[in-house]
Amino acid sequence: MATIKKPAKPQAAAKKTAVKKPAAKKPAAKKPAAKKAVAKKPAVKKAAAKKPAVKKAAVKKPAAKKPAVKKAVAKKPAAKKPAAKAPANKPPQVQKPVEKTIAVKKPAPVKVPPPVKEEKPAPEQPGEALDPNVKYRNLFDAFTQGKLPFANGYIVSTFFSETSAYSIYEVVSYAGVKEIFPTDTGLQFTTGGKKLYILVEPDTYQSKFQEPVSRSRTQGEYIPKRFNELEIIIAKNQTKIMIAKEPDETFGSFTILKPQGQNFAVVFYQLPEVYESLAVFFEESFNRQRKVPQADAKKAARKIAEIVEKYMGFKGEFESQ
């Protein structure tokens, strides 16, 4: 019995070994597991795939260089733009004189329209000059009616004292009026002219030894003349008529004040007998309004007409200026 059992053991052992061999194959089954590790190698290849991703970044670098080149190119034309600005600065130099010419033209139309409105009746004045009955007009009525002469004329204004026969006359000659317009105090003429002062001093005046240039302005006794600058005519009733030897000049513009009370302002037209008309006018005014004797009034009036014709006439010194 013992002999039978012994061989049975080795068989069992052999079976066990036979069973173990396939157990050794299990490690062989692990080898494919190692192949799985090989499968991980392609996973490494994926990392290699990432390298071309890095190449894409390398592609981006040249892409970044291209805009960098374009920016440099953009800067070059930007440098050309200042060159374009240099000629752009030249046209303004041309435009500046153009603006100056426009600035010169603007005042011309502004000044012309007002005279144009008054010049329409002005051509009618030569027709009136042929009428011997129209030798002078009230200044402010003539302005309202459009009858003021723009070419030339003479204006006589008076400033009579309310308490005595003390009187001041002013004769203004003008030519080439650019504009005439009313102000709060009177009429302003945009032109130059000449002004002649005449003073009538009654015998009852108390400051008769005082120079006219030093007399009261507020009381209307002042004229800018001294005794040695005046032609003095003493009438029979001791009234003194003082006439400036030469007129004063006015530049740019002058204003004729609105008459108050018994004062007046008249304009004489440039008629052939204008100086004779002035003489007759002053003679009547001295005699009737200032109570100067007829002969003395006529003498003073003739002297005024002579000075006006000599120094303020439009055929003489006044016209040559």
C-alpha positions, 0 to 999 in steps of 0.5 A: 500500500505504501508503494502505491501511495508514493507514485501518487505523490509525484503525480500530484506534484507533477500536476502542481507543477503543471499548474504552476507553469501556467501561473508562470504564464501569468507573468507573460500576461503581464508582458502585454501589460508592459505593452500597455507601457508601450502604449504610454510611449505614444502618449509621449508622442502626444507630448511630441505633438505638443512640440509642434504646438511650440512651433506654432508659438514660433510661428507667432513670433514671425507673425509678431515680427511682421506687425513690427515691420509694418509699424516701422513702415507706418512710422516712415509715412508718419514722418512724411506727414510732417513733410505734408504739414510743412506745405500745409503751413505755406497755404496759411501764409497765402491766406493771411494776405487774402484775409487782409484784403478782405479786411480792407474790403469790409470797411469799404462796403460798411461806409459806402451804404450810408452815403449811398442813401443820401447820395440819391438826393445829392444829384438833385442838388445841382438842379437846385443850384440853378435855382437862385431862391435856394441858397441855403436850408435849415441843416436838420431839415435838409438832413431829414429831406435828403438835401444835404450836399456831400460834395462840399458845403458851408454850415453856419451855427449860432450860440446866443446868450439868453441874458445878453447880446453876447453871441458866437457864430461858427462857420464850418466848410467841408468836402468829400463827406463819407457819412452823415448820421444823427447822434444824441447831440446833433449831426456827425459828419465823417470828414475833415473841415475848417471852422471859423469863429466869430464873436459878438461882444456887447458894450455891457459885457463886464469881462471885455478885457479878458482874452476869449480863450480864457472866458467861461465855457459853461456860460458859452463865452469861450472861443479858442482865440486870443485878441491878436488872432482876431480881426476886431471891428468896433461898431458905433454902439460900441459892440465889438465884432471879433472875427478869427483871422484864420480858421481852425482845422478839424480832422476825421469828423466833426459834430454840429449841435442841435440848436436850442432856443433862438439858435439855428444851424443852416447849410449853404450850397456851393453856388456861384454867389455863395460868398455873396450869400454868406455876406448878406446872411451875416449882415442881416443877422448882425443887424436884426438879431444882435442890434449891430448898426447897419453899416458896421454889420455890413462891414463885418459881414464882408470881412467874414466872406473874404476870409471864408473865400480865401482860406475855406474856399474849395478852389483854394487851399481847402481843395488842395488838401 
